[in-house]
Amino acid sequence: MYIRLATKWELKNWRLQFATSNLFIIGEGSGYAGGIMSSAADGIRAALKIAEKES
């Protein structure tokens, strides 16, 4: 699933909650994050935090 959000929307609605469990909105796509490597690094950091939380 890919969700594209504008920065203004994110800042105004950062407390928005979803009824879906285990759905994590993480980082930005490579077009916005400056490249595929920084997007991959964001994904790795997020995965480690999620694994830490779940264990």
GROMACS elastic network, one bead per residue, 0.5 to 0.9 nm:
[ bonds ]
;  ai    aj funct       b0    kb
    3    25     6  0.82932   500
    4    28     6  0.84885   500
    4    29     6  0.84859   500
    5     8     6  0.84153   500
    5     9     6  0.66267   500
    5    10     6  0.67068   500
    6     9     6  0.53524   500
    6    10     6  0.64775   500
    6    11     6  0.89019   500
    7    10     6  0.51651   500
    7    11     6  0.62662   500
    7    12     6  0.86940   500
    8    11     6  0.52561   500
    8    12     6  0.61995   500
    8    13     6  0.85479   500
    9    12     6  0.53085   500
    9    13     6  0.60002   500
    9    14     6  0.81093   500
   10    13     6  0.52995   500
   10    14     6  0.54471   500
   11    14     6  0.55042   500
   11    15     6  0.89908   500
   12    15     6  0.82771   500
   13    16     6  0.54129   500
   14    17     6  0.85543   500
   17    20     6  0.88149   500
   18    21     6  0.78043   500
   18    23     6  0.84263   500
   20    23     6  0.61990   500
   21    24     6  0.87099   500
   24    46     6  0.88970   500
   24    50     6  0.88589   500
   25    28     6  0.89399   500
   26    42     6  0.75455   500
   26    43     6  0.71348   500
   26    46     6  0.68129   500
   27    33     6  0.79049   500
   27    39     6  0.72215   500
   27    42     6  0.61702   500
   27    43     6  0.74179   500
   27    46     6  0.84317   500
   28    31     6  0.79209   500
   28    32     6  0.60523   500
   28    33     6  0.56428   500
   28    39     6  0.67941   500
   28    42     6  0.83161   500
   29    32     6  0.56117   500
   29    33     6  0.60403   500
   29    34     6  0.86755   500
   29    35     6  0.83444   500
   29    36     6  0.80772   500
   29    39     6  0.63886   500
   30    33     6  0.50035   500
   30    34     6  0.60204   500
   30    37     6  0.79661   500
   30    38     6  0.73981   500
   30    39     6  0.54269   500
   30    40     6  0.84494   500
   31    34     6  0.61017   500
   31    35     6  0.63139   500
   31    36     6  0.79313   500
   32    35     6  0.75505   500
   32    39     6  0.89534   500
   33    36     6  0.77942   500
   33    38     6  0.64150   500
   33    39     6  0.61535   500
   34    37     6  0.83448   500
   34    38     6  0.67647   500
   34    39     6  0.79065   500
   35    38     6  0.56787   500
   35    39     6  0.64524   500
   35    40     6  0.87751   500
   36    39     6  0.50676   500
   36    40     6  0.60748   500
   36    41     6  0.86251   500
   37    40     6  0.50206   500
   37    41     6  0.61839   500
   37    42     6  0.86396   500
   38    42     6  0.61882   500
   38    43     6  0.86370   500
   39    42     6  0.50620   500
   39    43     6  0.62785   500
   39    44     6  0.87413   500
   40    43     6  0.50314   500
   40    44     6  0.62438   500
   40    45     6  0.86981   500
   41    44     6  0.51000   500
   41    45     6  0.62020   500
   41    46     6  0.85343   500
   42    45     6  0.52368   500
   42    46     6  0.61040   500
   42    47     6  0.85558   500
   43    46     6  0.51021   500
   43    47     6  0.60211   500
   43    48     6  0.85824   500
   44    47     6  0.50905   500
   44    48     6  0.61918   500
   44    49     6  0.86948   500
   45    48     6  0.52138   500
   45    49     6  0.63342   500
   45    50     6  0.87283   500
   46    49     6  0.51498   500
   46    50     6  0.61742   500
   46    51     6  0.85760   500
   47    50     6  0.51090   500
   47    51     6  0.60621   500
   47    52     6  0.84834   500
   48    51     6  0.51000   500
   48    52     6  0.60566   500
   48    53     6  0.85946   500
   49    53     6  0.61507   500
   49    54     6  0.86356   500
   50    53     6  0.50555   500
   50    54     6  0.61542   500
   50    55     6  0.86897   500
   51    54     6  0.51118   500
   51    55     6  0.61625   500
   52    55     6  0.54385   500
